[in-house]
Every structure is written in C-alpha cells, then in structure tokens.
C-alpha cells in the first residue's frame, strides 16, 4: 500500500495544480525564456490518459517543463510512466544506475512541473 501511495504521489505530482516560481535556466545552465505550453511526447501521453485534472493547458505546461528538464530519451521513457505508473516504482527501487538516474531526473522534473504549472 505504501509503495502504491508513493508511486501515485510522484506520478500525480506532474499533474498537480501549482503556483509560480519558474526558472529561466535550463538543466544545462543556459538562459531560456519560460514557456508555459509545448507539444511533445509527455503532453500527448498526459492528454491520452484522460485524468480529470489533465487539460490541454496543464499537459502543455508539463511538456514545456519537460523540454527544459528532461532529455528526449528521458521524455520517451516518461511516457511509459503515464501508461503504466507502476514502472516508476520498479525503476525507483532498481539497483541499476540508469534507473536511479532516471528516477532522480523524473523526481526533479515533477517538482519543477508542480511549481510551474497551474
């Protein structure tokens, strides 16, 4: 039950309503204007899941944050989280360095999305 709760909180944090506080710096340290909407793999996955809180603006904001915080490969892997949230829990508990790196990136992305998207 605890594992399911943790998984649900992390997965849903990307869809949570939130306030301002966006940064204009990308993960690579370059200055970039804050963009509140984008299209891409996570935006499409977000819309396709039919969650109650998923609307075009929120899913587009999540994608915009993903474009700043996640690599293309991390975004493609993140689509799997929307389709099967249990995968995130498996990766979080994995002993593989790649899974741990993805978990850290996804967690940071979720926190940024929560702070940026309303």
C-alpha positions in Angstrom: 0.0 0.0 0.0 2.8 2.4 0.9 4.6 1.7 -2.5 1.3 2.4 -4.3 0.9 5.7 -2.4 4.4 6.9 -3.1 4.1 5.9 -6.8 0.7 7.7 -7.1 2.1 10.9 -5.4 5.1 11.1 -7.7 3.1 10.3 -10.9 0.4 12.8 -10.0 2.8 15.5 -8.9 3.3 16.2 -12.6 -0.4 16.9 -12.9 -0.8 18.9 -9.7 -2.0 22.4 -9.6 0.7 24.8 -8.6 1.9 28.4 -8.3 4.6 30.4 -9.9 8.3 30.2 -9.4 9.6 29.1 -12.7 13.3 29.5 -13.5 14.7 30.8 -16.8 17.6 28.4 -16.7 17.7 25.0 -18.4 19.3 21.9 -16.9 22.4 22.8 -18.9 22.7 26.2 -17.4 21.7 28.2 -20.4 19.2 31.0 -20.1 15.9 30.3 -21.8 12.6 32.2 -21.7 9.9 30.5 -19.6 7.5 28.8 -21.9 4.2 27.7 -20.5 3.0 25.5 -23.3 4.6 23.0 -25.6 3.7 19.9 -27.5 5.6 16.6 -27.4 5.5 13.1 -26.1 4.6 13.8 -22.5 1.9 16.3 -23.5 0.3 13.7 -25.7 0.6 11.0 -23.1 -0.9 13.3 -20.5 -3.9 14.1 -22.7 -4.3 10.4 -23.7 -4.7 9.1 -20.2 -8.0 11.0 -19.6 -7.2 12.0 -16.0 -9.7 14.5 -14.6 -7.0 17.2 -14.0 -5.5 16.7 -17.4 -6.4 19.5 -19.7 -4.6 21.0 -22.7 -3.1 23.9 -20.8 -1.8 21.8 -17.9 -0.4 19.0 -20.2 1.2 21.6 -22.4 2.8 23.2 -19.4 4.1 19.8 -18.2 5.7 19.3 -21.7 7.3 22.8 -21.6 8.9 21.9 -18.2 10.0 18.5 -19.6 11.6 20.3 -22.5 13.7 22.2 -20.1 14.4 19.5 -17.5 14.5 16.1 -19.3 16.4 14.8 -22.3 14.5 13.4 -25.2 15.3 9.8 -24.1 14.0 10.7 -20.5 10.8 12.1 -22.0 10.2 9.0 -24.1 10.8 6.8 -21.0 8.5 9.1 -19.1 5.6 8.3 -21.5 5.8 4.8 -20.1 5.1 6.3 -16.6 1.8 7.8 -17.9 0.8 4.4 -19.5 1.9 2.3 -16.5 2.6 4.2 -13.3 3.9 1.1 -11.6 7.0 1.2 -13.9 8.2 4.3 -12.0 8.1 2.3 -8.7 10.1 -0.5 -10.3 12.7 1.9 -11.6 12.9 3.8 -8.2 13.7 0.5 -6.4 16.0 -0.8 -9.1 19.7 -1.3 -8.4 20.6 -0.2 -12.0 22.4 3.1 -12.2 20.4 4.1 -15.3 17.1 3.5 -13.5 18.3 5.5 -10.5 19.4 8.4 -12.7 16.0 8.4 -14.4 14.3 8.3 -11.1 16.3 11.4 -9.9 15.6 13.3 -13.1 11.9 12.4 -13.1 11.5 13.4 -9.4 13.2 16.8 -10.1 11.1 17.2 -13.2 7.9 16.5 -11.2 8.9 19.1 -8.6 9.5 21.7 -11.3 6.3 20.9 -13.0 4.4 21.3 -9.7 6.0 24.7 -9.1 5.4 25.9 -12.7 2.1 24.6 -13.9 -1.3 25.7 -12.8 
